[in-house]
Amino acid sequence: MTQETRQIVQYLADYRPYPFLLSETRLDFTLIPDATRVKAVLSLAPRDPDTPEDLVLDGGAGLKLIALTVNGQKPDPAHVSREEERLVIAAAALPRSAFTLETEVQIDPAANTTFEGLYMSGGMFCTQCEAEGFRHITFYPDRPDVMATFRVTIRSDRKVLLSNGNPVGQAQGMAEWHDPWPKPSYLFALVAGDLVSISDSFTTMSGRKVDLNIWVRPGDQDRADYAMESLIRSMKWDEEVYGREYDLDVFNIVAVDDFNMGAMENKGLNIFNSKLVLASPETATDTDYERIEGVIAHEYFHNWTGNRITCRDWFQLCLKEGLTVFRDQQFTSDMRSAPVKRIEDVQALRARQFREDAGPLAHPPRPDHYEEINNFYTATVYEKGAEVIGMLKRLVGDAGYAKALDLYFDRHDGDAATIEDWLQVFEDATGRDLAQFKRWYVDAGTPHLDMVEQWSADDAGGRLTLTFTQETAPTPGQPDKPARVIPIAVGLIGPNGDEVLPTRILEMTQPQQSFDFEGLGARPVVSALRDFSAPVILTRRIDDATRAFLLAHDTDPFARWEAGRELAMTALVSLSQGQPGGDDYVTAIGELIADDSADPAFRALCLNLPGDEEIATRVFSLGLTPDPDAIHAARQDLARRIAQTHQDLLARIYDRMQVTGPYAPDAEGSARRALRIAALGLLNRIDGGQRAQVLFGTAGNMTERMAALACLIRLGLGDDALAILHQEFQDNRLVMDKWFSVQPMAAPPDSAVAIARDLAARPDFEWKNPNRFRALIGGFAANHAAFHAKDGAGYDFVADWIMRMDPVNPQIAARMSSLFETWPRYDAARREKALAALERIAALDGLSRNTREMVSRMIAAGA
């Protein structure tokens, strides 16, 4: 059995410190596309000299060992062995005190299609080492708790030679870099290419000047300005809000076309997927700009929450990622609209993480075992990890949170920390016992919270009792779930619409718990789970009239939006089951969007109906079988009714929200465009695409052009616009990714599979590029009714491409396989075809460990 197919399960309980201390790493690269030489000099010492142990180094199969010495001497060959992805040097060949290990290997970056380790992208040398990519560069203890300073020499004919830290030497064809801050191997980075930069500088709060560079391919520099502005805003914000300043002389960002992830926080040398750096009004949408700003911030914030303090082992991944996501969410909230950002984050959480929690891929934010760590870069680790931080902040308050974070930075700077370390800091800083709160880190599943109201009145005034019951369904490997601490933000609204009780945090700690509110003059309407104070599913018994009241009067933006969402969802579920519904929602939404005093971005969010996948999830949660075709028809019907009922109002909004003057990706302009596009999407259903045709031809920005294009494709009128866009941007990879994605995503479900197949047959479908692959395959799968087509054609199309991608790039194949995770909830005919597709993938000869783990877990869910 090969290394790729054998089962390897790692357990948190098996952790033990590495038996050797590593103080310094020296690397010397001679970069040749198909024959790169890497010399490594490691300064090591046994952790316990009295207990000799073998030195075990990680090393991929692609490493060709050229030379190996210990303190300058070749060890006895009998003491050196190669075991699968490890190099083992017997204890008998090692000194009992500090020693130097030198190795030289040869690797082939040009043949590396996995984009892990050192690889080529358009003639540029590039690295990606998180989580376990460094072992494909040289033999090394490739684990996050082994930290060392790095000195790197790069020899190449490329013009720009970059690595971590500060530049300390440069000559023709050579550059030397030194990173004085100890780091694990996953944070190592190297880039060598014929690049150009845009440059700026930032003066830290202590007065140090930092040189800032964003490196791109020639011709792309005019699209990197916004990324630089975002970086400077991020550095300033982190100083002002968290008191953290940057700690090197230079900060470099490089844009790379071929990249498995969004970006990587390597110390001093962030490597970014080019789609998260390059933007211009002609090529990028408002969403692209906001995403660039947020991801630039995220990777920069990792300098402290991830780099200066890293994670002890990969089980602790949510420690760095959850905290840093929470920080980038705070940043975006401060830069833009905090209420809108909160709602968008909740939408993303429900769409991705709640789905994950409810299926075969469920796992805790801090899992206790894994087979392939790359499969755990999930919404649970990132987004739910951030929600756990948010709950913690609510429970201890702003002052307690600030005090705990300062203690965390002081106590653990330079450490590889754990979730226990993190919680201990909060206990020490605030005096709270967080033993029960830890359940959020170690238990999978989304708690279901049931709320019951009881009202009683007498001469002394009224009493409202809220009784909450919490329950978390079993998840794989975790059948029983004890009660968690749940912060429930509640407000009370009087019958006249005035708030009678501002937001109060109720701390629920028991399976069932009641809270009393006394001295009330009249029965109020409860505004529950304000600001989405905990990642739970709340069930309450209220009618559509009460939801409409909350939509009109609630002072909490999230709760107000949620009321409208529930009105829409109730209607859509009913319609999908062949029952009437939607009248209350159609009336209420008209009143909301007519309120010109409300934030346009908020009104846009309220106007956008729940998606087909979200509706299917709700239908399934009610014990019913979702019918993708009926769900799609129900959503189309309700949208058409809104458009017909409010045609004049929507037309006025569309006209009045037009932004004049030069395009700017600021919050105000983006909000107006969002509302205008939401109105267009509804009007398009009754005006035959007239407005979309005009907008596509006249819009001066990609945001409105792509919105108009999607509208035309939905009506089967997109061919001319698609041809125009292709003619304009056929040489722009990022715009062409949009071109490939929007067609199957917006197409009528009965034609989407054929469209996707035709696109996949095009010579410019460069499927080995992760962005292009995700654009087409992910764009198609986002068309819910098409992916779940009754004849199984959607399943087969996606499965075929996962099987083709797996031998080339297992990470991408494994991540795309998660598109199947909800297959057991559909009807028997669809289940049969989805299972057949999964079993085809599982039977692929030489299937990677990455994809095998994912597919086997999903197949098991149907057993």
PyMOL commands that set and color helices and strands:
alter all, ss='L'
color gray80, all
select helices_A, chain A and resi 12-14+77-79+91-93+109-111+134-136+185-187+221-223+225-242+274-276+286-301+314-335+338-357+373-376+379-412+419-430+439-442+530-532+544-553+557-576+583-593+600-607+612-621+628-645+647-656+667-683+690-698+702-714+719-729+733-746+749-760+770-781+784-787+793-805+810-820+823-825+828-842+849-860
alter helices_A, ss='H'
color red, helices_A
select strands_A, chain A and resi 10-11+20-30+36-46+55-58+64-70+80-83+86-89+99-107+117-121+124-128+148-155+160-163+166-171+174-183+190-193+196-203+209-216+250-256+263-264+269-273+310-311+369-370+416-417+448-458+461-471+486-493+499-508+512-520+525-528+537-540
alter strands_A, ss='S'
color yellow, strands_A
deselect
rebuild
show_as cartoon
